[in-house]
Amino acid sequence: MLEHNYRVYMSREIVRHYSQLQQLQPAEQSILELLHSEWVNMRMLDIGVGGGRTTQHFSTVVQEYVGIDYSEEMIKACQRRFPSASQSRRFEVGDARDMKQFQDNSFDFILFSFNGIDVISHEDRLKVLQEVKRIGKSGGYFLFSSHNLQGLEREFAWQNKFSLNPLKTYVNLIMFVLLRFFNRSISLRQIKHSDYEIVQDESHNFRLKQYYIRPQAQIDQLKADFDNIRIYSWESGLEITTQQELCVNADMWLYYLCTIK
Ligand SMILES: C[S@@+](CC[C@H](N)C(=O)[O-])C[C@H]1O[C@@H](n2cnc3c(N)ncnc32)[C@H](O)[C@@H]1O
């Protein structure tokens, strides 16, 4: 599964796709604004930098910026997109599961955006969190997004597929059938009772297997090494501030901002 996801991120058309993305997602924009007075002193690591979508927004405000990706092709694309590498901005091949090239307490802000953390196994995800804790400074920030199992719950129920627009209903039903076909071993009941699931979802035409987690389970996973966990809707960019709101949230993915213990 993981090897397969890696191959997807090495393929030419996927690299081209990520190299063309430019905009920050609303939640990323909110964090950029939230920490506006702190960027100038920050050393930042952008994990899973992909084609450099976030680079233009963050590398221009921080003191030092390092982008890593386990896909050599993504790193080559970043180097082409931002040819003037300097002391303060660089890209290198690196795997989030083992970032031995970086010393302990190296970074003030670590980003793993657009659900990059979801294409590895549960065990590897825990390794990444440990590595982030190790190379991040105590009190520094970790921002990442991850797929929301509550959003998937909605996608798995056919009752939610109908709309007043017949064309939309048709497309929804096709996507529903494909989703259920590619995930025949997963039932709606199972999703309702689990903390996380690995799902072959519609991204890149059902080529990736991705990790979906219940927000409360994500909070529990972070608790040992991270504090001040704040959750943002990827879509509205607004912080989700109450437990009630969080329990019913069905965004397909959420952004988590926390500080390193
Ligand atoms: C969905 S793409 C997002 C790319 C970019 N951050 C963006 O937002 O446009 C996820 C990226 O994470 C990278 N990635 C996945 N697992 C990784 C790992 N273990 N270490 C480093 N990069 C990884 C993939 O190669 C891919 O470029």
The ligand as a MOL file (V3000), in Angstrom:
LIG
                    3D

  0  0  0     0  0            999 V3000
M  V30 BEGIN CTAB
M  V30 COUNTS 27 29 0 0 0
M  V30 BEGIN ATOM
M  V30 1 C -1.1010 15.6800 -1.0300 0
M  V30 2 S 0.5550 16.0270 -1.4170 0 CHG=1
M  V30 3 C 0.6870 17.6980 -0.8400 0
M  V30 4 C 1.8280 18.4610 -1.4490 0
M  V30 5 C 1.9850 19.8890 -0.9440 0
M  V30 6 N 2.2870 19.9290 0.4710 0
M  V30 7 C 0.7290 20.6720 -1.2010 0
M  V30 8 O 0.0370 20.9720 -0.2270 0
M  V30 9 O 0.4510 20.9890 -2.3600 0 CHG=-1
M  V30 10 C 1.4240 15.1110 -0.1750 0
M  V30 11 C 2.9260 15.1550 -0.3020 0
M  V30 12 O 3.4920 14.4910 0.8260 0
M  V30 13 C 4.6020 13.7310 0.3850 0
M  V30 14 N 4.8370 12.6770 1.3830 0
M  V30 15 C 4.0130 11.6560 1.7240 0
M  V30 16 N 4.5700 10.8790 2.6670 0
M  V30 17 C 5.7680 11.4290 2.9400 0
M  V30 18 C 6.8160 11.0810 3.8300 0
M  V30 19 N 6.7450 9.9900 4.6080 0
M  V30 20 N 7.8990 11.8800 3.8890 0
M  V30 21 C 7.9840 12.9660 3.0950 0
M  V30 22 N 7.0560 13.3360 2.2070 0
M  V30 23 C 5.9430 12.5670 2.1360 0
M  V30 24 C 4.1810 13.2230 -0.9770 0
M  V30 25 O 5.2690 12.8480 -1.7920 0
M  V30 26 C 3.4460 14.4460 -1.5380 0
M  V30 27 O 4.3140 15.3080 -2.2280 0
M  V30 END ATOM
M  V30 BEGIN BOND
M  V30 1 1 1 2
M  V30 2 1 2 3
M  V30 3 1 2 10
M  V30 4 1 3 4
M  V30 5 1 4 5
M  V30 6 1 5 6
M  V30 7 1 5 7
M  V30 8 2 7 8
M  V30 9 1 7 9
M  V30 10 1 10 11
M  V30 11 1 11 12
M  V30 12 1 11 26
M  V30 13 1 12 13
M  V30 14 1 13 14
M  V30 15 1 13 24
M  V30 16 1 14 15
M  V30 17 1 14 23
M  V30 18 2 15 16
M  V30 19 1 16 17
M  V30 20 1 17 18
M  V30 21 2 17 23
M  V30 22 1 18 19
M  V30 23 2 18 20
M  V30 24 1 20 21
M  V30 25 2 21 22
M  V30 26 1 22 23
M  V30 27 1 24 25
M  V30 28 1 24 26
M  V30 29 1 26 27
M  V30 END BOND
M  V30 END CTAB
M  END
